[in-house]
Amino acid sequence: QLACPLDLGCHSVYIPLKYWLPFDKWIVLFLVTQFATGYYLAYMFQVGHVVEKSLFSLFDPKGKHAFSQDWGALQVASSANFAHGSAFWTFISGGLNYQIEHHLFPSICHINYPKITHIVQQTCKEYGVPYPYYDTYADAFLSHVRVLKQLGQRKAE
């Protein structure tokens, strides 16, 4: 039996409405938190993938890959990191500022990504695989904005 009549929405819908907040205050709080969380997640994910230094749209019109890289090289090429060494960004992003390591080793806890980064960078250098990296979140975000601008200006083929 479910502990809450609405199960999944219990913590954000049922309990606040039943015990704490009138509906008008709840709806404002609910919408603000949903929008804030949505934008937060979107921009954390986008700066790790849709930036100038990462490959994300190299497909030919027939749907075949336009690159010939192995799995590991493709994981590195289709991701980007930012702000290594920043405890703030590592905490706020949940380790997503180490997106490359996340893609290569998804089962490793994110607190270990900084410890393996130098190994990944050295391996990339050894095999001639570019390691997409931005010094700050702002650099990665601005790169994302430039990519969006380029995509918005492309003409249909």
Beta strands, then each sheet from edge to edge (+ up, - down):
strand 1: 81-82
strand 2: 133-134
sheet 1: 1+ 2+
end
